[in-house]
Amino acid sequence: MDENEDFIIVTSLVKGISDFSFDTTLTFRDEFYEIIDRTFNIKFESKLIQINLPESLTGDYLANVVLYHELGHFIDRRYRISELLTTILISSEKRGSIPPDVLIALQKFFPILEKSSISHNVQLLYNHFSEYFCDLFAAQYVAGTLGCYLQYLTTGSKDWQLSHPSTVSRVELADHFLNRKKNVFLEFILGIVFKASKKELRVRYKEFLTEDFENLIPCEINSSDELHFLFVYGWSLWLSDWSKFEEMNKMDYSLTSFQVYEIINNLIEKSIGNYIVKTNWDKCNDVSTI
């Protein structure tokens, strides 16, 4: 793949409420663009990164933090990060060169390795590395909110599957990344990510202090970094004491969970919309002054 290729992120609506996914078809295969060009004489200047979004969750901005994780699957495939992580472990096991502290860390996040070798679990390791990496990729932008959603979906499950690690392990790894806790397994992943992509995983959201949502008004967002933090702000309110809404707006009734959820989502949507309008307006002003 050409390192200088341009991409555009698009979403497609799907029926299943759990069917968030990254579709590789339009990203890594050229034949579809060639067919469209021959048939309709339409050329695509950029390739498409297609992320599938459950139709029933299109207006659910709190749930849509999952989209950051799915975008991580594109990054993972583009730079072959999980493939490299898995290959290095297989080679290290064959040479008998896995340090004891690394092996202990691996067994914590891959419990199956306590009873079975790496070479007998290649597909599982690749799948789990992919999920761990995508969780870390998402955490750069939306902190631990993906973990909040996962815990809700799985009730904090300690069980793992062939396709996914346990929720407990996923949340713990993201927490260690965000809070810079010492973790040999995390350091191994971060090192390989930089080696493969020449980019580091780091916090990319910008925190801001506000009580706008509590006052039932949209936030004024000044940068894309703050835009990412909007989801963190929304989740923090959803997980906090809702009485603040009632007290600050002098409500003489208690809000239901549905009403609070709807309020937060509506305010996130309006804040994003205002930011887009402001950004486009500023671009127009910049052009008009040339």
C-alpha positions in Angstrom: 0.0 0.0 0.0 1.2 3.5 -0.9 2.1 5.4 2.3 0.9 8.6 0.6 -2.5 7.4 -0.4 -5.5 9.6 0.7 -8.4 8.1 2.6 -11.9 9.3 3.5 -13.8 7.8 6.4 -17.4 6.8 5.6 -20.0 5.0 7.6 -22.6 2.4 6.4 -25.7 1.6 8.4 -26.3 -2.0 9.4 -29.2 -3.7 11.2 -27.6 -5.5 14.1 -27.3 -3.4 17.2 -23.9 -4.9 18.0 -22.6 -4.9 14.4 -20.0 -2.2 14.7 -17.2 -3.2 12.3 -14.5 -2.1 9.9 -15.1 -3.3 6.3 -11.8 -3.8 4.5 -13.2 -4.1 1.0 -13.0 -0.5 -0.2 -9.8 0.2 1.6 -7.5 -2.6 0.5 -8.9 -3.8 -2.8 -8.6 -1.8 -6.0 -10.9 -3.8 -8.3 -14.1 -2.2 -7.0 -12.8 1.3 -7.9 -11.8 0.0 -11.4 -15.3 -1.5 -11.9 -16.9 1.8 -10.9 -14.6 3.7 -13.2 -15.3 1.4 -16.2 -19.0 1.3 -15.6 -19.9 4.8 -14.5 -16.8 6.8 -15.5 -16.4 7.9 -11.9 -12.9 8.2 -10.5 -12.3 8.2 -6.7 -9.5 10.5 -5.8 -9.3 8.9 -2.3 -10.0 5.4 -1.0 -12.8 4.8 1.5 -12.4 3.6 5.0 -15.8 2.0 5.6 -17.0 1.6 9.2 -20.3 -0.1 9.8 -22.6 1.6 12.3 -25.8 0.1 13.8 -28.7 2.0 12.3 -30.5 2.2 15.7 -27.5 3.9 17.2 -27.0 6.7 14.7 -28.0 9.4 17.2 -26.4 7.7 20.2 -23.1 9.6 20.6 -22.2 8.0 23.8 -22.3 4.5 22.2 -20.5 5.8 19.2 -17.2 6.0 20.9 -16.9 2.5 19.5 -16.2 4.1 16.1 -12.8 5.2 17.3 -12.0 1.5 18.1 -13.2 0.5 14.6 -11.0 3.1 13.0 -8.2 1.5 14.9 -8.7 -1.7 12.9 -7.8 0.3 9.8 -4.6 1.6 11.4 -3.8 -1.9 12.6 -4.3 -3.4 9.1 -2.5 -0.6 7.3 0.7 -0.9 9.4 0.3 -4.7 10.1 0.8 -4.1 13.8 -1.0 -7.2 15.2 0.7 -9.3 12.6 4.1 -8.0 13.7 3.3 -8.4 17.4 2.3 -12.0 16.8 5.2 -12.8 14.5 7.7 -11.5 17.0 6.3 -13.6 19.8 6.3 -16.8 17.7 10.0 -16.2 16.8 10.9 -15.4 20.4 9.3 -18.6 21.6 11.1 -20.7 19.1 14.4 -19.2 20.1 13.5 -19.5 23.8 14.2 -15.8 24.2 11.1 -14.5 25.9 12.2 -12.8 29.2 10.4 -14.2 32.3 8.8 -10.8 33.1 7.4 -10.6 29.6 6.1 -14.1 29.7 4.3 -13.4 33.0 2.7 -10.2 31.5 1.7 -12.2 28.4 0.0 -14.8 30.5 -2.0 -12.2 32.4 -3.4 -10.7 29.2 -3.5 -14.1 27.3 -4.5 -16.6 30.1 -4.5 -19.5 27.6 -0.7 -19.2 27.6 -0.5 -20.5 31.1 -1.4 -23.9 29.7 -0.6 -23.8 26.0 2.2 -22.4 23.8 2.2 -19.3 21.6 2.6 -21.4 18.4 -0.6 -23.3 19.2 -2.6 -20.1 19.6 -1.5 -17.9 16.7 -5.0 -16.9 15.5 -6.1 -16.1 19.1 -3.0 -14.0 19.7 -3.5 -12.1 16.5 -7.2 -11.4 17.2 -6.6 -10.3 20.8 -3.6 -8.1 19.9 -5.9 -6.4 17.3 -8.5 -5.7 19.9 -6.0 -4.5 22.5 -4.4 -2.2 20.0 -7.7 -0.8 18.8 -8.7 -0.1 22.4 -5.5 1.8 23.0 -6.0 3.7 19.7 -9.5 4.7 20.9 -8.2 5.7 24.3 -6.0 8.3 22.7 -9.1 10.2 21.8 -11.9 9.3 24.1 -10.0 8.1 27.3 -11.7 5.2 29.0 -15.2 5.7 27.6 -15.0 2.7 25.3 -14.4 0.6 28.4 -17.5 2.1 30.0 -19.5 1.0 27.0 -17.9 -2.5 26.9 -18.6 -3.0 30.6 -22.2 -2.1 30.1 -22.5 -4.6 27.1 -20.7 -7.5 28.8 -21.4 -6.7 32.5 -17.7 -6.5 33.1 -17.0 -10.1 31.9 -13.8 -11.9 32.9 -14.3 -14.4 30.1 -12.4 -14.3 26.8 -13.3 -15.7 23.4 -11.2 -16.7 20.4 -12.1 -13.3 18.8 -11.8 -11.0 21.8 -10.0 -10.7 25.2 -12.0 -10.4 28.4 -13.6 -7.0 29.1 -11.7 -6.9 32.4 -8.3 -7.2 30.6 -9.2 -4.7 27.9 -10.3 -2.1 30.4 -7.2 -2.6 32.6 -4.8 -2.2 29.7 -6.5 1.1 28.6 -6.4 2.3 32.2 -2.7 1.6 32.4 -2.1 3.5 29.2 -4.1 6.5 30.2 -2.6 6.7 33.7 1.0 5.8 32.6 1.2 2.8 34.9 4.1 0.5 34.5 3.1 -2.5 32.4 5.5 -4.7 30.5 2.8 -6.0 28.1 1.8 -2.4 27.3 5.4 -1.3 26.8 5.8 -4.2 24.4 2.8 -3.1 22.3 3.8 0.6 22.4 7.3 -0.2 21.2 6.1 -2.3 18.2 3.5 0.3 17.3 6.2 2.9 17.0 8.5 0.5 15.1 5.7 -0.3 12.6 4.1 3.1 12.1 6.8 5.6 13.2 4.0 7.1 15.3 3.4 6.9 19.1 0.2 6.1 20.9 -0.4 9.1 23.2 -3.3 11.1 24.6 -4.7 13.3 21.8 -7.8 14.9 23.5 -7.7 18.2 25.2 -9.6 18.5 28.4 -11.7 21.5 29.2 -13.7 22.6 32.2 -17.3 23.6 31.7 -20.8 23.1 33.2 -22.5 23.9 29.9 -24.3 20.6 29.6 -25.4 20.8 33.2 -26.9 24.2 32.3 -28.6 22.5 29.2 -26.6 24.4 26.6 -24.1 23.1 24.0 -20.3 23.5 24.6 -18.2 25.9 22.6 -15.5 23.7 21.0 -12.4 25.4 19.8 -10.3 22.5 18.3 -10.5 19.0 17.1 -8.7 17.9 20.3 -11.5 19.4 22.4 -14.1 17.8 20.1 -12.7 14.4 21.1 -13.0 15.3 24.8 -16.7 16.1 24.3 -17.4 12.4 24.4 -15.4 12.1 27.7 -17.4 15.0 29.1 -20.7 13.4 28.1 -19.8 10.0 29.6 -18.6 11.6 32.8 -22.1 13.2 33.2 -23.9 10.0 32.4 -22.0 8.2 35.1 -22.3 11.0 37.6 -25.0 12.3 40.0 -27.9 13.4 37.7 -29.3 15.6 40.4 -27.0 18.4 39.2 -29.2 18.9 36.2 -32.2 19.3 38.4 -30.6 21.6 40.9 -28.9 23.9 38.3 -32.0 24.3 36.2 -34.4 24.5 39.2 -36.4 21.5 38.1 -39.2 20.5 40.5 -39.2 16.9 39.2 -36.6 14.1 38.9 -35.2 13.2 35.5 -35.5 9.6 34.3 -32.4 7.8 33.0 -33.9 8.0 29.5 -34.3 11.7 29.7 -30.7 12.2 31.0 -29.3 10.0 28.2 -31.3 11.9 25.6 -30.2 15.3 27.0 -26.5 14.4 26.9 -26.8 13.0 23.4 -28.7 16.0 22.1 -26.2 18.4 23.6 -23.2 16.5 22.1 -24.9 16.6 18.7 -25.6 20.3 19.0 -22.0 21.0 20.2 -20.6 19.1 17.2 -22.9 20.8 14.8 -22.0 24.3 16.1 -18.3 23.4 15.8 -18.7 22.3 12.2 -20.6 25.5 11.3 -18.0 27.7 13.1 -15.1 25.9 11.4 -16.6 26.2 7.9 -17.4 29.9 8.6 -13.8 30.5 9.6 -12.6 28.8 6.4 -14.9 31.0 4.3 -13.6 34.1 6.1 -10.0 33.0 5.5 -10.6 32.6 1.8 -12.4 36.0 1.5 -9.4 37.8 2.9 -7.0 36.5 0.4 
